Amino acid sequence: MAKALIEWAKAQLQDIEAAGLYKHERLIDSPQSVEITLADGQKVLNFCANNYLGLASHPRIIEAAHRALDRWGYGMASVRFICGTQTIHRDLERTIADFLHCEDSILYAACFDANGGVFEPLFGAEDAILSDELNHASLIDGIRLTKAKRYVYKHLDLADLEAKLQEAQSARFRVVVTDGVFSMDGDYAPLDKILSLCEAYDALLLVDDSHATGFVGPTGRGTPEKFGVLGKPNLLLTSTLGKALGGAMGGFVAGPAPIIALLRQRSRPYLFSNSLSPVVVATAKDIFSWLSETTELRDRLEANTRRFREGLTRAGFDIKPGDHPIVPIMLYDAVLAHRMAEALLQEGIYVIGFSYPVVPRGQARIRVQLSAAHTPQHIDQAIEAFTKVGRNLGILRYSPVS
Ligand SMILES: *Cc1c(COP(=O)(O)O)cnc(C)c1O
């Protein structure tokens, strides 16, 4: 039996490799940052991390983490309800709730767990869940754990969403589920319009704001702030501490206090998984205080994003328009996207080519992600490298003006 399974696994791996889909992991021999050292010693500029605010190895954050380690220890060795809740765990939950204008929040080991644990305690067979077709895998998995009736609406298609809300009118509860920002295109869910539909059809709105919390919106409070719906009572948010907010790990759900309290009683990834490390918790609290004091980091990220998007557009690249620090540079052809990423690495720019099945067939691209830690020089260096490689591959729309 084991032998047959192992043979099957080998064959699967060969199929993955043959289809060109094998994910090889590149080894990094430095902290996560905009300037990293690869295992072979090559120093490159990193343009593919979710390190939006540059906090992953920021000196101020490292110092805060050292202090947290000394004061609170390394691990909790317990779930929350046995002996795994320090004062800082509750402090962070209140801090997150205040920051996002919600009544309360609940921590998880990751946003994957938050999304895996948020649906099953709240929704049953008599309920309806309406989900954008491009929602994150963890939302899809979380929804699968319920017996609720599932409706998948076309990506950001409000007419389709409305039709499905009408179909779902006989359900006990309705919840519309969407990413705030979609990771492959950097496009936003128009939460003002979606929330109007939710109000018209008496539905809750759950937004996974992992690619937005900390930097989207004028003060970094995410997609709800950008669309003016912060603090709305029928809004439930999930997000991660593993991207802009330090990039270590951790996730949360924020929303109405009774819902959060019920999740604490019934949500399985919360009840049956270890407490977040005190180092992560205390440091995350510092990060939220910093973001509440000043918008300096998200402002720098915004300026960097503009500089990069303008530079690449001027150079003649086909990029998806927008203002999010996720910048999709469209190549359409999978082989070309991967060749271009290789050539850029030779030029000291680390980016990744994405192709089917991560993006639809014929939509291959390079996805660049900007960080507040990039300097204008880093960005200009990247624009120069893209232009050189783009010219060599003959993909620029026109010759750049010199
Ligand atoms: C990254 C991401 C997650 C997973 O977050 P983790 O904290 O790393 O588990 C969930 N949802 C979305 C939309 C994401 O982008």
The ligand as a MOL file (V3000), in Angstrom:
LIG
                    3D

  0  0  0     0  0            999 V3000
M  V30 BEGIN CTAB
M  V30 COUNTS 15 15 0 0 0
M  V30 BEGIN ATOM
M  V30 1 C -2.0360 35.8190 1.8040 0
M  V30 2 C -3.4910 35.6740 1.8750 0
M  V30 3 C -4.0980 34.8260 2.7990 0
M  V30 4 C -3.2980 33.9250 3.6940 0
M  V30 5 O -2.7480 34.6420 4.7560 0
M  V30 6 P -1.7850 33.8860 5.7710 0
M  V30 7 O -1.8130 34.7260 6.9900 0
M  V30 8 O -0.4550 33.8220 5.1000 0
M  V30 9 O -2.3550 32.5330 5.9870 0
M  V30 10 C -5.4700 34.8040 2.8620 0
M  V30 11 N -6.2240 35.5560 2.0360 0
M  V30 12 C -5.6790 36.3710 1.1240 0
M  V30 13 C -6.5490 37.1930 0.2300 0
M  V30 14 C -4.2970 36.4540 0.9940 0
M  V30 15 O -3.7520 37.2410 0.0760 0
M  V30 END ATOM
M  V30 BEGIN BOND
M  V30 1 1 1 2
M  V30 2 1 2 3
M  V30 3 2 2 14
M  V30 4 1 3 4
M  V30 5 2 3 10
M  V30 6 1 4 5
M  V30 7 1 5 6
M  V30 8 2 6 7
M  V30 9 1 6 8
M  V30 10 1 6 9
M  V30 11 1 10 11
M  V30 12 2 11 12
M  V30 13 1 12 13
M  V30 14 1 12 14
M  V30 15 1 14 15
M  V30 END BOND
M  V30 END CTAB
M  END
